[in-house]
Amino acid sequence: MKTMFVTCMCAVLSVGLQAQNQAGYPITPVPFTATHVSGGFWKQRLDACRDVTIPLAFSKCEESGRYENFVRAQHPCDTFTVGGFSFDDTDVYKTIEGASYLLQTYPDKKLESYIDSVLNIVAKAQEPDGYLYTARTMNPKHPHAWAGSKRWEKVEELSHEFYNLGHMIEGSVAHYQATGKRNFLDIAIRYADCVCKAIGPDEGQLVRVPGHQIAEMALAKLYLVTGDKKYLDEAKFFLDKRGYTSRKDAYSQAHKPVVQQDEAVGHAVRATYMYSGMADVAALTGDTAYVHAIDRIWDNIVGKKLYLTGGIGATAHGEAFGANYELPNATAYCETCAAIGNVYVNHRLFLFHGDAKYYDVLERSLYNGVLSGISLDGGRFFYPNPLESAGGYERKAWFGCACCPSNLCRFLPSVPGYMYATRGDSLYVNLFMEGTSEIQVGKRKISIRQQTAYPFDGNIRLTLQKGSGEFVWKVRVPGWTRGEVVPGGLYRFADGKQTSYSVKVNGEKVEGSIEKGYFSISRRWKKGDVVEVSFDMTPRLVLADEKVEADRGMLAIERGPLVYCAEWCDNQGIDLFCVLLPRKPKLEVMDEKAPGGAQMISAGVQTLSYDAEGKLHASDAVLKLIPYYAWANRGEGKMMVWLPYEAGAVHLGPALGVGTNEFLDK
């Protein structure tokens, strides 16, 4: 079965020094180093990341003592009390990773020098055999309360020693790829060697699996950098032993061996990191049982456990997936890190199967579930991302458990690496953003310029700036323009509208069919050729499956890839919890702009209230909506994604005091 995977390993994993004749994904993504975002929506986000998010994260690492932890680890002390979290080291690694991605878009010698100064501190904290875990090293006799009395003792619980390793490797590979320097990579290799020596199947080794997954995909990545198969073997060992050690709970996806799993359960971030690691190891080893398991789990997620925003994880208890169709709105957890993990999983499944349905889910998560986690200015963050708020909820500049801010630091600058992919003489155009890319398609090197105002506008112009020859352009036609909200039918459009798309080459309309979500154009191309794609961005009404109790009698509104919501500050004088949509709402795209630049959408509604005699009264009003990712940028207040069209779904009771003793006494 390995032959189905034999190809050049995907660029998302590979950087420099690759081993020879490696098996890998059938499809190869074009790496972030080959793409330069030059304008539009994503340029604004990357600028905010460069100017605000990354500097903020570095400053918080300094203020919160994360750098000091590495300094203290150089001089262990028996009397020092180790505080914080056992995974605080990872915030340093993740921020360096994001800064490294940014160096490709914004070369900055000062930033590069700063990173080197931080890595100098990190390197000095490493023990002689490569072990690097400040939560123990600062005070080996009295380490962090989660660390255990000796190495690896609590790694399946809360020590996070392997989790720290995973983020160290991820950061070091990005740094090496962006700068060509080995100073971070060599630190990671030494720690990985320490783990591989201590943990494994051989006599004298311990059998342990990560409590919090990520080391699996990181070790697969390290194998590709070094060509040393022991790292791939270790990643596969971690996966194959899961469910066979003392850890056997669903929270950490250890309730069954990984190849027997068929439902997304437990901590959503741990789960998506594990599924991503399974995909990477499957690509490198040809173990198709991993792929079949992920396919089953993906079907479960998109068919029964996916929020309309692309968020995952219904409950705060365990930051976990809920039961099938358990998708509450006000209490939705939808951790920002989990949405990022959802992107990772869907990207890898696309690389296996070449189906645009995975990018449809990826795009939904990216524009809604991920971007809602960070303010428009790049300086404040959500941990959970609810789909409804009664007010009193706002983004924070940092958290004690800062996994989400630092994860956004590392993820957002990597987004250009998700735009394109290749397979033989085929070029996949997956995401739409302003910029230029240098791409190897088959035996030819080409340069493409993409011009677009997406996601605010559905027009994309692709110009072949360099290169020629016969190859195939495969342009993703998103599911939302083909009448499908998400694969699997958990949500459906409710307005009966027929949206369209068009494709032109050098101004002439091209007819063709869609295969696996892609419109293919095969011809002999020459420099200066232009492909123009236009997607109809008519606002649409969405219904959830009736099994989703929280959304019964409710409608949601989308435009293009963006989910919209109603927020208090655009609707002064309207109690959002007392709004009722008509059965056939009329949606209009307004000239008025939402925060961030998107056009608002308006809808005629009724507002319900009680008059002086206690009779229900309905008044006409116009409701304004903005993209979900842009909410909570103007203060605290009410917000709703799902809006009632059935009177029984209105929040009338809680909003007006119906059912309270005070009301009944009156």
C-alpha positions as CSV (number, residue, x, y, z in Angstrom):
1,M,0.0,0.0,0.0
2,K,3.0,2.3,0.3
3,T,3.1,2.9,-3.4
4,M,-0.1,5.1,-3.2
5,F,1.9,7.6,-1.2
6,V,5.2,7.6,-3.0
7,T,6.0,11.2,-4.1
8,C,8.0,14.2,-2.9
9,M,7.1,14.9,0.7
10,C,4.9,17.9,1.1
11,A,6.6,21.3,1.6
12,V,4.6,21.8,4.8
13,L,6.8,19.2,6.3
14,S,10.0,19.4,4.4
15,V,12.8,22.0,4.6
16,G,16.4,21.6,3.4
17,L,18.5,18.5,4.1
18,Q,15.8,16.1,3.0
19,A,16.4,12.4,3.1
20,Q,16.4,10.6,-0.3
21,N,13.4,8.7,-1.7
22,Q,10.9,9.5,1.1
23,A,7.3,8.6,0.8
24,G,4.9,11.5,1.3
25,Y,1.6,13.1,0.5
26,P,0.4,12.7,-3.1
27,I,-0.1,16.5,-3.2
28,T,2.7,19.0,-2.3
29,P,1.8,22.4,-0.8
30,V,3.7,25.5,-2.0
31,P,5.6,26.6,1.1
32,F,5.2,30.0,2.8
33,T,8.7,30.9,1.7
34,A,7.5,31.0,-1.9
35,T,4.6,33.4,-1.4
36,H,4.6,37.1,-0.7
37,V,1.4,38.7,0.4
38,S,1.3,42.2,-1.0
39,G,-2.0,43.7,-0.2
40,G,-5.7,43.3,0.7
41,F,-7.2,41.5,3.7
42,W,-4.3,39.3,4.6
43,K,-1.7,42.0,4.3
44,Q,-3.6,43.9,7.0
45,R,-3.6,40.8,9.2
46,L,0.1,40.1,8.7
47,D,0.9,43.8,9.3
48,A,-1.0,43.6,12.6
49,C,0.9,40.5,13.5
50,R,4.3,42.1,12.7
51,D,3.6,45.4,14.3
52,V,1.5,44.3,17.3
53,T,1.0,40.6,18.0
54,I,4.5,39.3,17.8
55,P,6.1,42.3,19.7
56,L,3.3,41.9,22.3
57,A,4.0,38.2,22.7
58,F,7.7,38.7,23.1
59,S,7.1,41.4,25.7
60,K,4.7,39.2,27.6
61,C,7.3,36.4,27.6
62,E,9.6,38.9,29.2
63,E,7.2,40.4,31.7
64,S,5.7,37.0,32.8
65,G,9.1,35.5,33.5
66,R,9.2,33.0,30.7
67,Y,12.7,34.1,29.7
68,E,13.7,34.2,33.3
69,N,12.7,30.5,33.6
70,F,15.5,29.7,31.1
71,V,18.0,31.9,33.0
72,R,17.0,30.2,36.3
73,A,17.4,26.8,34.7
74,Q,21.1,27.7,34.0
75,H,21.6,28.1,37.8
76,P,19.3,25.5,39.6
77,C,18.3,26.4,43.1
78,D,16.8,24.1,45.7
79,T,14.8,26.9,47.4
80,F,13.2,28.5,44.4
81,T,9.5,27.8,44.1
82,V,8.5,26.9,40.5
83,G,5.3,28.5,39.5
84,G,3.3,29.2,36.3
85,F,2.4,26.3,34.0
86,S,4.6,23.4,33.0
87,F,4.3,24.3,29.4
88,D,5.2,28.0,29.7
89,D,8.4,27.3,27.7
90,T,6.3,26.7,24.6
91,D,5.1,30.3,24.4
92,V,8.7,31.3,23.7
93,Y,9.0,28.6,21.1
94,K,5.7,29.5,19.4
95,T,6.4,33.2,19.3
96,I,9.8,32.5,17.7
97,E,8.1,30.3,15.1
98,G,5.7,33.1,14.2
99,A,8.4,35.7,14.0
100,S,10.4,33.4,11.8
101,Y,7.5,33.1,9.3
102,L,7.2,36.9,9.3
103,L,10.9,37.2,8.4
104,Q,10.0,35.8,5.0
105,T,7.5,38.6,4.4
106,Y,9.2,41.3,6.3
107,P,13.0,40.8,6.4
108,D,14.2,42.4,9.7
109,K,17.8,42.2,10.9
110,K,16.8,43.7,14.3
111,L,14.1,41.0,14.8
112,E,16.5,38.3,13.7
113,S,19.1,39.5,16.2
114,Y,16.5,39.6,19.0
115,I,15.5,36.0,18.2
116,D,19.2,35.0,18.4
117,S,19.5,36.6,21.8
118,V,16.5,34.7,23.1
119,L,17.9,31.4,21.7
120,N,21.2,32.1,23.4
121,I,19.3,32.1,26.7
122,V,17.4,28.9,25.8
123,A,20.6,27.1,24.7
124,K,22.3,27.8,28.0
125,A,19.4,26.2,29.9
126,Q,19.8,22.9,28.1
127,E,21.2,20.0,30.2
128,P,24.3,18.1,28.9
129,D,22.3,15.2,27.6
130,G,19.9,17.5,25.7
131,Y,17.0,17.6,28.2
132,L,15.4,21.0,28.3
133,Y,12.4,21.5,30.5
134,T,12.7,24.5,32.8
135,A,9.8,23.4,35.0
136,R,12.1,20.7,36.4
137,T,15.6,22.1,35.8
138,M,15.0,25.3,37.8
139,N,14.7,23.2,40.9
140,P,15.3,19.5,40.3
141,K,14.6,18.6,43.9
142,H,11.3,20.5,44.0
143,P,10.1,20.9,40.4
144,H,6.8,22.1,39.2
145,A,3.9,20.4,40.9
146,W,2.9,18.7,37.6
147,A,6.3,17.5,36.7
148,G,6.7,14.4,38.8
149,S,9.7,13.5,40.9
150,K,11.8,12.4,37.9
151,R,11.9,12.7,34.2
152,W,8.9,11.4,32.2
153,E,7.1,10.2,35.4
154,K,4.1,12.4,34.7
155,V,4.5,12.9,30.9
156,E,1.2,11.1,30.2
157,E,-0.6,13.4,32.7
158,L,0.4,17.1,33.1
159,S,4.2,17.5,32.9
160,H,4.0,18.4,29.1
161,E,7.6,17.4,28.5
162,F,6.8,15.9,25.1
163,Y,4.4,18.8,24.4
164,N,7.3,21.2,25.0
165,L,9.5,19.1,22.7
166,G,6.8,19.3,20.0
167,H,6.6,23.1,20.0
168,M,10.3,23.4,20.2
169,I,10.7,21.3,17.0
170,E,7.9,23.2,15.2
171,G,9.5,26.5,16.1
172,S,13.0,25.4,15.2
173,V,12.1,24.1,11.8
174,A,10.3,27.3,10.9
175,H,13.3,29.3,12.1
176,Y,15.7,27.1,10.1
177,Q,13.5,27.3,7.0
178,A,13.2,31.1,7.3
179,T,16.8,32.0,8.2
180,G,19.0,29.0,7.3
181,K,20.4,29.2,10.8
182,R,20.8,26.0,12.8
183,N,21.1,27.5,16.3
184,F,17.4,26.7,17.3
185,L,17.3,23.5,15.2
186,D,20.4,22.1,17.0
187,I,18.7,22.7,20.4
188,A,15.7,20.8,19.2
189,I,17.7,17.9,17.8
190,R,19.5,17.5,21.1
191,Y,16.3,17.4,23.1
192,A,14.7,15.0,20.6
193,D,17.7,12.7,20.9
194,C,17.3,12.7,24.6
195,V,13.7,11.6,24.3
196,C,14.4,9.0,21.7
197,K,17.1,7.5,23.9
198,A,14.8,7.3,26.9
199,I,11.5,6.4,25.4
200,G,10.8,3.5,23.0
201,P,10.3,-0.2,22.6
202,D,13.8,-1.4,23.3
203,E,15.2,-3.0,26.5
204,G,15.9,-0.4,29.1
205,Q,13.6,2.2,27.6
206,L,10.4,3.5,29.0
207,V,7.0,3.1,27.3
208,R,5.3,6.5,27.5
209,V,3.0,8.5,25.2
210,P,2.4,12.2,25.2
211,G,-0.3,13.5,27.6
212,H,-0.8,16.4,25.2
213,Q,-0.2,15.6,21.6
214,I,1.9,17.5,19.1
215,A,5.3,15.7,19.3
216,E,4.0,13.2,16.7
217,M,3.8,15.7,13.9
218,A,6.8,17.6,15.0
219,L,9.0,14.5,15.1
220,A,7.8,13.6,11.5
221,K,8.9,17.1,10.5
222,L,12.3,16.7,12.2
223,Y,12.8,13.4,10.3
224,L,12.4,15.3,7.0
225,V,14.9,18.0,8.1
226,T,17.6,15.5,9.2
227,G,16.9,12.3,7.3
228,D,17.2,10.5,10.6
229,K,14.6,7.8,10.7
230,K,14.6,7.4,14.5
231,Y,12.5,10.5,14.7
232,L,9.8,9.1,12.5
233,D,10.0,5.8,14.4
234,E,9.5,7.7,17.6
235,A,6.4,9.5,16.2
236,K,4.9,6.2,15.2
237,F,5.7,4.7,18.5
238,F,3.9,7.4,20.3
239,L,0.8,6.8,18.1
240,D,0.9,3.0,18.2
241,K,1.3,2.8,22.0
242,R,-1.6,5.2,22.6
243,G,-4.4,3.2,24.4
244,Y,-1.9,0.6,25.6
245,T,-0.3,2.5,28.5
246,S,-1.7,3.5,31.9
247,R,-3.5,6.4,30.1
248,K,-6.8,5.1,28.7
249,D,-9.2,8.0,28.8
250,A,-11.3,9.6,26.1
251,Y,-10.1,13.1,27.2
252,S,-6.7,12.4,25.8
253,Q,-7.9,10.2,22.9
254,A,-6.4,7.1,24.6
255,H,-9.7,5.2,25.1
256,K,-8.9,3.1,22.0
257,P,-5.9,2.4,19.8
258,V,-5.7,5.3,17.3
259,V,-6.5,3.1,14.3
260,Q,-9.8,2.0,15.9
261,Q,-11.1,5.4,16.6
262,D,-14.1,6.7,14.7
263,E,-15.5,9.6,16.7
264,A,-13.9,12.9,17.8
265,V,-13.8,12.9,21.6
266,G,-12.1,14.6,24.4
267,H,-9.9,17.7,24.5
268,A,-10.3,19.2,21.0
269,V,-6.8,20.7,20.6
270,R,-5.1,17.4,21.7
271,A,-7.4,15.5,19.3
272,T,-6.6,17.7,16.2
273,Y,-2.9,17.6,16.9
274,M,-3.0,13.8,17.1
275,Y,-5.0,13.5,13.9
276,S,-2.5,15.7,12.2
277,G,0.4,13.6,13.5
278,M,-1.4,10.5,12.3
279,A,-1.7,12.0,8.8
280,D,2.0,12.9,8.7
281,V,3.2,9.5,9.9
282,A,0.8,7.8,7.4
283,A,2.2,9.9,4.6
284,L,5.8,8.9,5.5
285,T,5.2,5.2,6.3
286,G,2.3,4.3,4.1
287,D,0.3,3.1,7.0
288,T,-3.2,3.5,5.5
289,A,-5.0,2.4,8.7
290,Y,-4.2,5.8,10.1
291,V,-5.8,7.5,7.1
292,H,-8.9,5.4,7.3
293,A,-9.3,6.3,11.0
294,I,-8.9,10.0,10.3
295,D,-11.4,9.8,7.5
296,R,-14.0,8.3,9.9
297,I,-13.3,10.9,12.5
298,W,-13.5,13.7,10.0
299,D,-17.0,12.4,8.9
300,N,-18.0,12.5,12.5
301,I,-16.8,16.1,13.0
302,V,-18.2,17.7,9.9
303,G,-21.5,15.7,10.1
304,K,-22.2,16.1,13.8
305,K,-19.8,18.2,15.8
306,L,-18.8,21.3,13.7
307,Y,-20.0,24.8,14.5
308,L,-21.1,27.0,11.6
309,T,-18.0,29.1,12.3
310,G,-15.7,26.2,11.8
311,G,-15.1,26.0,15.5
312,I,-14.9,22.7,17.4
313,G,-15.2,21.8,21.0
314,A,-18.7,22.3,22.5
315,T,-18.0,22.3,26.2
316,A,-15.7,24.0,28.7
317,H,-15.6,20.8,30.7
318,G,-12.3,19.4,29.4
319,E,-12.2,21.9,26.5
320,A,-13.7,19.1,24.7
321,F,-16.0,17.8,21.9
322,G,-19.5,17.2,23.1
323,A,-21.9,14.5,22.1
324,N,-23.1,14.3,18.5
325,Y,-25.2,17.4,17.6
326,E,-24.3,19.0,21.0
327,L,-23.6,22.5,19.7
328,P,-24.7,25.1,22.3
329,N,-24.2,28.8,21.3
330,A,-23.8,30.9,24.4
331,T,-21.7,28.3,26.1
332,A,-19.8,27.1,23.0
333,Y,-16.1,26.7,23.9
334,C,-14.6,26.7,20.4
335,E,-11.1,27.3,21.6
336,T,-9.0,29.3,19.2
337,C,-6.3,26.7,19.3
338,A,-8.8,24.0,18.3
339,A,-9.9,26.0,15.2
340,I,-6.2,26.2,14.3
341,G,-5.9,22.5,14.8
342,N,-9.0,22.0,12.6
343,V,-7.1,23.9,9.8
344,Y,-4.1,21.5,10.3
345,V,-6.3,18.4,9.9
346,N,-8.2,19.5,6.9
347,H,-5.1,20.7,5.1
348,R,-3.5,17.3,5.5
349,L,-6.6,15.4,4.4
350,F,-6.6,17.6,1.3
351,L,-3.0,16.6,0.6
352,F,-4.1,12.9,0.8
353,H,-7.3,13.1,-1.2
354,G,-7.2,16.2,-3.4
355,D,-10.8,17.1,-2.6
356,A,-11.8,20.7,-2.1
357,K,-14.3,19.8,0.6
358,Y,-11.4,19.8,3.1
359,Y,-10.5,23.3,2.0
360,D,-14.1,24.3,2.4
361,V,-13.9,23.4,6.0
362,L,-10.4,24.8,6.4
363,E,-11.6,28.2,4.9
364,R,-14.6,28.3,7.2
365,S,-12.4,27.7,10.3
366,L,-9.8,30.1,9.1
367,Y,-12.0,33.2,8.5
368,N,-14.4,32.6,11.3
369,G,-13.2,30.3,14.1
370,V,-9.6,31.4,14.0
371,L,-9.8,35.1,13.2
372,S,-12.5,35.7,15.8
373,G,-9.8,34.7,18.3
374,I,-7.8,37.9,17.7
375,S,-8.8,41.6,17.7
376,L,-8.5,43.6,14.5
377,D,-5.5,45.5,15.8
378,G,-3.7,42.2,16.7
379,G,-3.4,43.0,20.4
380,R,-6.2,41.2,22.2
381,F,-7.4,37.6,22.2
382,F,-10.2,35.2,22.8
383,Y,-9.6,31.8,24.4
384,P,-13.2,30.4,23.9
385,N,-15.2,31.8,20.9
386,P,-19.0,31.6,21.7
387,L,-21.6,32.2,19.1
388,E,-23.8,34.2,21.4
389,S,-23.1,36.6,24.2
390,A,-25.2,38.5,26.7
391,G,-22.4,40.9,27.2
392,G,-19.5,41.1,29.7
393,Y,-17.2,39.1,27.4
394,E,-14.2,40.7,25.8
395,R,-10.8,39.8,24.5
396,K,-7.8,39.9,26.8
397,A,-4.2,41.1,26.1
398,W,-2.8,37.9,27.5
399,F,-3.7,34.9,29.7
400,G,-1.9,33.0,32.4
401,C,-2.4,29.9,30.1
402,A,-1.3,31.8,27.0
403,C,-1.6,28.9,24.5
404,C,-4.1,30.8,22.2
405,P,-2.2,34.1,21.8
406,S,1.1,32.3,21.1
407,N,-0.6,29.9,18.8
408,L,-2.0,32.8,16.8
409,C,1.5,34.2,16.7
410,R,2.8,31.1,15.0
411,F,-0.2,30.3,12.8
412,L,-1.3,33.5,11.2
413,P,2.1,34.3,9.5
414,S,2.1,30.8,8.0
415,V,-1.3,31.2,6.2
416,P,0.3,32.1,2.8
417,G,1.6,28.6,2.8
418,Y,-1.9,27.3,2.4
419,M,-2.7,29.1,-0.9
420,Y,-1.3,26.8,-3.5
421,A,-0.4,23.1,-4.0
422,T,0.9,21.0,-6.9
423,R,0.7,17.4,-8.1
424,G,2.6,16.6,-11.2
425,D,1.6,19.1,-13.9
426,S,-1.4,20.3,-11.9
427,L,-1.5,23.5,-9.9
428,Y,-4.2,23.8,-7.1
429,V,-5.4,27.3,-6.3
430,N,-6.9,26.9,-2.8
431,L,-7.1,30.2,-1.0
432,F,-7.6,33.7,-2.5
433,M,-5.4,36.6,-1.3
434,E,-3.4,39.4,-2.9
435,G,0.2,38.4,-3.6
436,T,2.8,36.8,-5.8
437,S,4.2,33.3,-5.7
438,E,7.1,31.4,-7.2
439,I,5.9,27.8,-7.9
440,Q,7.4,24.6,-9.3
441,V,4.8,22.9,-11.4
442,G,6.2,19.7,-12.8
443,K,9.4,20.5,-14.5
444,R,8.7,24.2,-15.0
445,K,9.0,27.2,-12.6
446,I,6.3,29.8,-12.8
447,S,5.4,33.0,-11.1
448,I,1.8,33.9,-10.4
449,R,0.3,37.2,-9.2
450,Q,-3.1,37.1,-7.5
451,Q,-5.2,40.2,-7.2
452,T,-8.4,40.2,-5.2
453,A,-10.4,41.9,-2.5
454,Y,-11.5,38.5,-1.1
455,P,-13.2,37.7,1.3
456,F,-15.2,41.0,0.8
457,D,-15.5,40.5,-3.0
458,G,-15.7,37.3,-5.1
459,N,-13.5,38.5,-8.0
460,I,-10.0,36.9,-8.3
461,R,-7.5,37.7,-11.1
462,L,-4.6,35.4,-11.6
463,T,-1.8,36.5,-13.9
464,L,1.1,34.2,-15.1
465,Q,4.0,36.6,-14.7
466,K,6.7,34.1,-15.6
467,G,6.9,30.7,-17.2
468,S,5.1,28.8,-20.0
469,G,4.1,25.4,-21.1
470,E,1.3,22.9,-20.8
471,F,-0.2,22.3,-17.3
472,V,-3.5,22.3,-15.5
473,W,-4.9,25.1,-13.3
474,K,-7.3,23.6,-10.7
475,V,-9.2,26.5,-9.2
476,R,-11.3,25.7,-6.0
477,V,-14.9,26.6,-6.4
478,P,-16.0,26.9,-2.8
479,G,-18.9,24.8,-1.6
480,W,-20.9,27.9,-0.6
481,T,-21.1,29.0,-4.2
482,R,-22.1,25.5,-5.3
483,G,-25.0,25.3,-2.8
484,E,-23.3,23.5,0.0
485,V,-22.7,25.1,3.4
486,V,-20.4,22.3,4.7
487,P,-19.9,18.7,3.6
488,G,-22.0,16.2,5.4
489,G,-25.3,18.1,5.6
490,L,-25.1,19.4,9.1
491,Y,-26.1,22.8,7.8
492,R,-28.0,23.7,4.6
493,F,-29.0,26.9,2.8
494,A,-32.6,27.8,3.5
495,D,-33.4,30.5,0.9
496,G,-33.7,28.5,-2.3
497,K,-31.3,30.9,-4.1
498,Q,-29.1,29.6,-6.9
499,T,-25.6,31.2,-6.7
500,S,-23.2,31.0,-9.6
501,Y,-19.5,31.4,-10.6
502,S,-17.7,32.2,-13.8
503,V,-14.2,31.5,-15.2
504,K,-12.5,33.4,-17.9
505,V,-9.1,33.0,-19.6
506,N,-7.7,36.1,-21.3
507,G,-11.2,37.7,-21.2
508,E,-13.0,34.7,-22.8
509,K,-15.4,32.7,-20.7
510,V,-14.4,29.1,-20.2
511,E,-17.0,26.3,-19.8
512,G,-16.2,23.2,-17.8
513,S,-17.3,20.9,-15.0
514,I,-16.4,20.6,-11.3
515,E,-14.5,17.6,-10.1
516,K,-13.8,17.2,-6.4
517,G,-14.6,20.9,-6.0
518,Y,-12.1,22.1,-8.6
519,F,-12.6,23.8,-12.0
520,S,-9.8,22.5,-14.2
521,I,-8.2,24.5,-17.1
522,S,-5.7,22.5,-19.2
523,R,-3.9,24.4,-22.0
524,R,-0.5,25.6,-23.1
525,W,0.1,28.7,-21.0
526,K,2.3,31.6,-21.9
527,K,3.6,34.6,-19.9
528,G,0.9,37.2,-19.4
529,D,-2.1,34.8,-19.5
530,V,-4.8,35.9,-17.1
531,V,-7.4,33.7,-15.4
532,E,-10.4,35.6,-13.9
533,V,-12.7,33.9,-11.5
534,S,-15.9,35.4,-10.1
535,F,-17.9,34.0,-7.2
536,D,-21.5,35.2,-6.5
537,M,-21.4,36.6,-3.0
538,T,-25.2,36.9,-2.5
539,P,-26.0,36.8,1.3
540,R,-27.5,33.4,2.2
541,L,-29.7,32.0,5.0
542,V,-28.5,28.9,6.8
543,L,-30.4,26.2,8.7
544,A,-28.9,23.7,11.0
545,D,-29.9,20.0,11.2
546,E,-33.0,19.6,13.4
547,K,-30.9,17.3,15.7
548,V,-29.0,20.4,16.8
549,E,-31.3,21.5,19.6
550,A,-29.6,24.8,20.2
551,D,-30.4,26.0,16.6
552,R,-34.0,24.9,16.2
553,G,-36.2,27.7,14.9
554,M,-33.1,29.7,14.1
555,L,-31.4,31.0,11.0
556,A,-27.9,32.2,10.4
557,I,-26.6,34.5,7.7
558,E,-23.5,34.1,5.6
559,R,-21.8,36.0,2.7
560,G,-19.1,34.2,0.9
561,P,-16.8,32.5,3.4
562,L,-17.9,34.8,6.2
563,V,-20.5,34.0,8.9
564,Y,-22.3,37.1,10.1
565,C,-23.6,38.1,13.5
566,A,-25.7,40.9,15.0
567,E,-23.9,43.0,17.6
568,W,-25.2,45.5,20.1
569,C,-23.3,48.5,18.9
570,D,-24.7,48.5,15.4
571,N,-28.3,48.0,16.7
572,Q,-28.8,50.7,19.4
573,G,-32.4,50.6,20.8
574,I,-32.8,46.9,19.7
575,D,-32.6,44.1,22.3
576,L,-31.0,41.4,20.2
577,F,-32.5,38.7,22.4
578,C,-36.0,39.9,21.5
579,V,-35.5,39.9,17.7
580,L,-37.6,37.7,15.4
581,L,-36.8,37.2,11.7
582,P,-39.7,36.9,9.3
583,R,-40.1,33.6,7.6
584,K,-38.7,35.0,4.4
585,P,-36.1,37.6,5.5
586,K,-34.9,40.1,2.9
587,L,-31.1,40.5,3.1
588,E,-29.3,43.5,1.7
589,V,-25.6,44.3,1.4
590,M,-25.1,47.8,2.8
591,D,-22.6,50.5,1.8
592,E,-21.9,50.9,5.5
593,K,-18.7,49.1,6.5
594,A,-18.1,46.9,9.5
595,P,-14.9,47.1,11.6
596,G,-12.2,45.7,9.4
597,G,-13.7,46.8,6.1
598,A,-16.4,44.3,5.2
599,Q,-19.8,45.5,4.1
600,M,-22.6,45.2,6.6
601,I,-25.8,43.2,5.9
602,S,-29.2,44.4,6.9
603,A,-32.4,42.4,7.5
604,G,-35.9,43.5,8.3
605,V,-37.0,42.1,11.7
606,Q,-39.6,42.4,14.4
607,T,-38.7,43.2,18.0
608,L,-40.9,41.7,20.6
609,S,-41.8,43.4,23.9
610,Y,-44.6,43.5,26.5
611,D,-46.8,46.6,26.8
612,A,-48.1,48.1,30.1
613,E,-50.9,45.5,30.2
614,G,-48.5,42.6,29.8
615,K,-49.5,42.0,26.2
616,L,-46.9,40.9,23.6
617,H,-46.1,43.7,21.1
618,A,-44.2,43.5,17.9
619,S,-42.4,46.4,16.2
620,D,-40.7,46.5,12.8
621,A,-37.0,47.3,12.8
622,V,-33.9,46.9,10.7
623,L,-31.1,44.7,12.0
624,K,-27.5,45.3,11.0
625,L,-25.0,42.4,10.9
626,I,-21.2,42.3,10.7
627,P,-18.7,39.4,10.1
628,Y,-18.4,37.2,13.2
629,Y,-14.6,37.6,13.3
630,A,-15.1,41.3,13.8
631,W,-17.3,41.3,16.8
632,A,-16.2,42.6,20.3
633,N,-13.8,45.1,18.8
634,R,-16.0,48.1,20.1
635,G,-16.7,47.1,23.7
636,E,-18.8,44.6,25.5
637,G,-22.4,43.8,24.7
638,K,-24.9,41.4,23.2
639,M,-24.1,39.3,20.1
640,M,-25.9,36.6,18.2
641,V,-25.0,34.4,15.3
642,W,-28.2,32.3,15.2
643,L,-31.4,34.5,15.0
644,P,-34.9,33.2,15.7
645,Y,-37.5,32.9,12.9
646,E,-39.8,30.8,15.1
647,A,-41.4,32.8,18.0
648,G,-40.7,29.9,20.4
649,A,-36.9,30.3,19.8
650,V,-36.8,34.0,20.9
651,H,-34.9,34.6,24.1
652,L,-37.9,36.6,25.3
653,G,-38.2,35.0,28.8
654,P,-34.6,35.6,30.0
655,A,-34.4,38.9,28.3
656,L,-37.5,40.4,29.8
657,G,-37.7,38.6,33.1
658,V,-40.5,36.2,32.1
659,G,-40.7,33.3,34.5
660,T,-38.9,35.0,37.3
661,N,-40.5,35.4,40.7
662,E,-40.4,39.1,40.3
663,F,-42.5,39.0,37.1
664,L,-45.0,36.5,38.6
665,D,-45.4,38.5,41.7
666,K,-46.5,41.5,39.6
